[in-house]
Amino acid sequence: MSSGARVLEVNDPALLSFAEEVGERDSGPVAVAGLRTRWDVGGAPVPAARIVTAPTGIVDYVPDEMTVKVRAGTTVADLHEALAEKRQRTGLPERGGTVGGAVAVGENSAFVLGRGRVREAVLQVRYVSDQGRTITGGGPTVKNVTGFDIPRLMVGALGTLGCLSEFILRTNPIPAVTRWLVSDDVDPFAVVDTVLKPGAVFWDGECTWVQLEGHQPGVDADQHRLGAIGSFTETDGPPQFPPHRWSLKPTGVADTTQYGDGPWLASVGVGTVWASQPQRRLPLESGVQALTDRVKEQFDPANRLNPGRAPGGGL
């Protein structure tokens, strides 16, 4: 077992059933399927992989502590509907799919500037190992981690290190006021220097959309500051997102020549772009690839967990 992970007694029938379904090493290759909204990210699992489904349901929600324990097969829509009753949300994307799928891909909300990154939201993860055991990493009160930081390691690993079954997630409050502004004469990169914490800044090469969130006086003050760098009008929200999500360095979105034909929309200050064509997958640097291989050897030496998928190199 890898450092930083713990084998704890599990009494939840749903988790026990999932671990049994995944099986031990001699059970052959296995892949976890949710709603398949991110099924081809990093490559589709090999045809020989046996398909299993993660358990569903919200296990525990403590609004005062801003944490929720939720099983991986739960849809993000169902989770956010439950949290909204206490005016809370998470940093998970709302474009469809399951909680486990979003964590496995490491996909942030389109409004990540205001909601935070998924990697920071996952406080604890439970997963089924290559040996069919339920492993727990992290916890709501863990401050220091020795060895592998299991929750962060699992985010974006595409299920190749463990079959994700349950999480404890950090929630955050839904602001009292949300306001969208649009401008066709502002430098989009100046917006993030003008507003302390915008919810989102989107740019399509011609127009810039800004989401302001908070209490009324703060939102009004941010809008006033934006007036010093351009002309803004209120709008209902950003334009439609193109189908393919790109992952770039935050400074890389300025190179608009790489997006090809068709509309695109960049998240300024983040490095995410939605484009009409898929991002070309790049090989990992040799040192990163060597480290990735070593971690894989520690967690899944027989390569039975979601074989065919490979994290890294762009989304």
NORMO-V851928 format. One record per pair of residues at least 6 apart in sequence whose C-alpha atoms are under 6 Angstrom apart, sorted by the first residue. I is the first residue (numbers start at 1). J is the second residue. D is the distance in Angstrom with one decimal. If there is no record, write none. Layout:
BEGIN
i:j:d
I:J:D
I:J:D
END
This chain:
BEGIN
i:j:d
3:147:4.8
3:148:5.7
4:146:5.8
4:147:5.0
4:148:5.0
5:136:5.7
5:137:4.7
6:135:5.6
6:136:5.1
7:135:4.9
14:55:6.0
19:128:5.7
19:132:5.6
23:132:4.8
24:131:4.5
24:132:4.5
25:130:5.9
25:131:5.2
29:49:4.7
29:304:4.0
30:49:4.6
30:50:4.5
30:51:5.9
30:304:6.0
30:305:5.5
30:306:5.8
31:49:5.8
31:50:6.0
31:51:5.0
31:306:4.4
32:51:5.8
32:52:4.9
32:53:5.5
33:53:5.5
35:97:5.4
37:97:5.6
42:309:5.0
42:310:5.0
42:311:5.7
43:309:4.7
44:308:6.0
44:309:5.8
45:306:5.6
45:307:5.4
45:308:4.5
45:309:5.7
46:307:6.0
46:308:5.1
54:72:5.8
54:73:4.7
54:165:5.7
55:71:5.8
55:73:5.1
56:71:5.0
56:73:4.5
56:74:4.5
57:71:5.5
57:74:5.6
58:70:4.3
59:69:5.4
59:70:5.5
60:68:5.8
60:69:5.0
61:68:4.3
66:170:5.9
66:171:5.0
67:169:5.6
67:170:4.7
67:171:5.6
68:168:5.5
68:169:5.4
69:167:5.6
69:168:4.3
70:166:5.8
70:167:5.5
71:165:5.8
71:166:4.1
72:99:5.3
72:100:4.2
72:165:4.9
72:166:5.0
73:98:5.6
73:100:6.0
74:98:5.4
74:99:5.8
75:97:5.7
75:98:4.0
75:99:5.8
76:98:5.3
76:99:5.3
80:89:5.7
83:89:5.7
87:173:5.9
87:174:5.2
88:172:5.5
88:173:4.3
88:174:5.0
89:171:5.5
89:172:5.5
90:171:4.7
90:172:6.0
91:109:5.6
91:115:5.0
91:116:5.5
91:117:5.9
91:118:5.6
92:108:5.7
92:109:5.1
93:108:5.6
93:109:3.8
103:155:5.1
104:155:5.3
104:156:4.8
104:157:5.7
104:158:4.4
104:159:5.7
105:156:4.3
105:158:5.3
106:155:5.0
106:156:4.0
108:117:5.5
108:118:5.4
111:199:5.7
111:200:5.0
113:199:5.1
113:200:5.6
114:199:3.9
119:152:5.5
119:155:6.0
121:169:5.4
121:170:4.8
122:169:4.8
123:138:5.9
123:139:5.5
123:140:5.6
123:168:5.5
123:169:5.6
124:137:5.7
124:138:4.4
124:139:4.5
124:151:5.8
124:167:5.4
124:168:4.9
125:136:5.9
125:137:5.4
125:151:5.5
125:166:5.9
125:167:4.5
126:135:5.5
126:136:4.5
126:165:5.6
126:166:5.0
127:134:5.6
127:135:5.4
127:162:5.5
127:163:5.2
127:164:4.3
127:165:5.0
128:134:4.5
128:162:5.5
128:163:5.0
129:162:5.0
130:300:5.6
137:150:5.2
157:311:5.5
160:305:5.1
160:306:5.3
161:299:5.5
175:213:6.0
175:214:5.0
176:214:5.8
176:215:5.5
177:213:5.6
177:214:5.4
177:215:5.7
178:212:5.8
178:213:4.6
179:211:5.8
179:212:5.2
180:210:5.7
180:211:4.7
180:234:5.7
180:235:5.4
180:237:5.5
181:209:5.6
181:210:5.2
181:232:5.9
181:233:5.4
181:234:4.4
181:235:5.5
182:208:5.5
182:209:4.4
182:232:5.4
182:233:5.5
183:207:5.6
183:208:5.3
183:231:5.8
183:232:4.7
184:207:4.4
185:230:5.9
186:230:4.8
188:208:5.9
195:222:6.0
198:211:5.9
198:212:5.3
199:211:5.0
199:212:5.6
200:210:5.7
200:211:5.0
201:209:5.7
201:210:4.6
201:267:5.8
201:268:5.4
202:208:5.6
202:209:5.0
202:266:5.5
202:267:4.7
202:268:5.9
203:265:5.7
203:266:5.2
204:264:5.8
204:265:4.6
212:219:6.0
242:274:5.2
242:275:5.1
242:276:5.4
244:274:5.3
244:275:5.2
244:278:5.2
245:273:5.8
245:274:4.5
246:272:5.6
246:273:4.9
246:274:6.0
246:279:5.6
246:315:5.8
247:272:5.0
247:314:5.6
247:315:6.0
248:271:4.7
249:271:4.9
250:269:5.3
250:270:5.0
250:271:3.8
262:276:5.5
264:274:5.5
264:275:4.3
265:273:5.6
265:274:5.2
266:273:4.2
267:273:6.0
281:313:5.6
281:314:5.6
282:313:4.7
283:313:5.5
284:313:5.5
END
